[in-house]
């Protein structure tokens, strides 16, 4: 996954391609309207299943697969730029179990019951809801915290990362040992980022689904014809594209901007996709417009934002 953006104070994202606003920790039930400000910036283009196969036949490609919670159907698959094949692999998912013996253990993910290994070399990070790289904790403490949350009926989620293998992992190989394991409050957006080849993609002669993308032993459905799955390819001429994440400080609905506590300014434009809820039980956690975010802030709520945008020069 591309590293979370941590620019100098005053750095601005000239245009956000996608953004997710999440209410922390309580719910918010406000009306919403979509953003209608600025000019769209095209970060990616929609492609077909044959297009996806063509991309993969030219060599390894980095993909971001977002999976609809509760199953193994892709909500979106995006081919990233060639500069991202050296970035660390990443998985985000809710946790169903975690255990450790001595200096090693496994965490079982809701995402296909995938088991991720960890050991004494893994870096463990708690999530403070603001700085994604704040602090570390010991293996035993991390395991105890997750076990306590599970025992209390909570649904903790994690973000796991590792260095990308020299060659893309075989589709049926489910092994994944984390270099970094951290708690992640975005539990409802399971995702996988890693390098794949044409061997990971298979067609279905009797759809639906139209085909499958098999990664880490998980056979993920591609339902393009039904409109359930969107396939995209990142535009090669977009420079300075970064991911951002942080707690919202303020909103300027007139200018169409959101300022994070880090000083990062996110500009919402007509082409920005504000990700909505995917399940009814999450309806009070996701904010669908700048008006929703402002209402939550006015009510004294804490709102976290994350997404992808194009970085412009820092302001002085």
Secondary structure, DSSP 8 states (H G I E B T S, - for coil): ---EE---TT-EEEEEEEEEEEEESS-----------S-----EEE--HHHHHHHHHTS-EEEEEEE-TTSSBEEEEEE--GGGTTS-EEEEEEEEEEEEETTEEEEEETTTT-EEEEETTSEEE---SS-TT---B-HHHHHHHHHHHHHTT---EEEEEE---SS---TT----B-SEEEE-S-TT--EEEEEE-GGGEEE-TT-SS-EEEEETTEEEEE-TTTTS-EEEEE-TT--SEEEEEEEEEEEETTTTEEEETTS-EEE--TT-EE---SSGGGTTTEE-SHHHHHHHHHTT-EEEEEEEEEEE----
